Amino acid sequence: MSKLQVDMRYSIEQMHGQFLTTGKAAGQSAAELQGPSFAEVLEQKKAEDGEGVRFSKHASERLTSRNIDLSDSQKERLNHAVKAAEAKGIKESLVMMDNLAFIINVKNNTVVTAVAGGEEKIFSNIDGAVVV
């Protein structure tokens, strides 16, 4: 008899116990081994991120290339502006603050791009503006 034929004599139940509980205490259910669901992990991540405005990759690159470093106070004002835009039903907002301008997707709470003073400023595809 070959080795392959010998291994086939074990039942699925016998093999199940050997492979499923490797490194775990015997008797744990499959649900206990799986951990949190995707929905639970997603909700936890959302809670960790908080409700603050996020910056898209493009916006982050623009901030870096234009040497724009937002203070905590400016970030707070930006968050306030997004909430005000949302309250008015604005979906794509221009937010003007100090010598800066931001295009923000209000629904996703995400800054799409940022412009500093001294640059040409033409904004399209917005349905509202907030000046803070």
N, C-alpha and C positions, 0 to 999 in steps of 0.2 A: 504494500500500500504506500502511495506517495505521501509526502507531507501535506500537500494540498487536500488530499482526500481525508486525512486525519482531522485537519482543521474544520472541515465541513461538518463534522459530526456534532459540533456544538450548536445548540439551539439559539435562536435570536434572543430569547430571554436571558440565557447565560451570558451572551456577549454584551447585551444591553447593560447589565450590571457592571461589567468590566470597563467599558468605555465611557459610559455616562458619568460615573462617579469617580473617575480618575482625579485624584487631588481633592476630592470633596468627601464630606462625611456620607457614609452609606445611608440611604433612606431619604435623601433630599429629593424633592420633586423637581421636575423640569422647570416649573415656574420659578422656583427658588434659585435655580442656576442661571436663569436668563437675566436677571437684574431689572432695572427700570425700563418701562416702555419708551418708545421713541417720543410719544406725546409728553410723557413726564419729563424727559430730558430737554425737550424743546421749551416747555413752560419754565423749567428751571433756568435755562439760558436766557430767556426773555426777562425773567425777574432779576437776574444778575446784571444784565445790560441796563436795567432801569428804563426810565422813560425819556432819557436825554436824547437829543438829536444825534444821529449818526452821520458819518461822512462817507460818501461813496469813494471808491478807489480814485476816480477822476478828480473829485473834490480834494481829496487828501494830497494828490499830486500837485494840484493847483496851489494849495496852501503852502506846500513845501517850496515849489518853484518861485512863488511870489513872496517868499519870506513872511508869510502871515502866521503869527503865533497868537492864538486867541487866549485871552485871560479867562479865569473862572467866571468873572463878572460878565464878560461878553458871551460866554457859553450859556449862562443863565438867562441873559436877555434874548439870545437866539431861541432858547427853549420857550420862553414866554411868547415870543413872536409867532412861533409855530402853533402854539395853543390858541392864540388869538386868531390866526388864519383859519385854523380848523373850526373854531366857533362860528366863523362867518361863512363856512362852506367852501373855502378856497382849496383847490386841489394842487395846483402848481403855483407857488408864491415867490415873489421877489421880496427879499427882506433886506432893507437898507439899514445899516448900523455903523455909526462913526464914519469912517472913510472906506467902508467895505460894502459889498453887495453879494448876496447869496441867492441862488435859485434852489428852492427846497420842494421836494415832493412831500407834501403834507401827509398824505395817506400812509406812506412808508416811513415818515419822520426822518427823512434822509436829505442831507445837503448834496445837491447834484453838482454844483460848481460854485466857485468863489472868485470874486474880482476885487482887486484893490484900486484905490484912487489913482488917477493919472492914466488909466487904461481906457480905451474906447469901450463904451458901455451900450451895447444893443442887446435887449432881452426880448426873446420871443417865447411863445407857447406858455405864457403865464395867464392865470385868470384872476390875479389879485396881487396886491403889494402891501407890505407892512413896513412902516418906518419906526425904528426904535432908537 
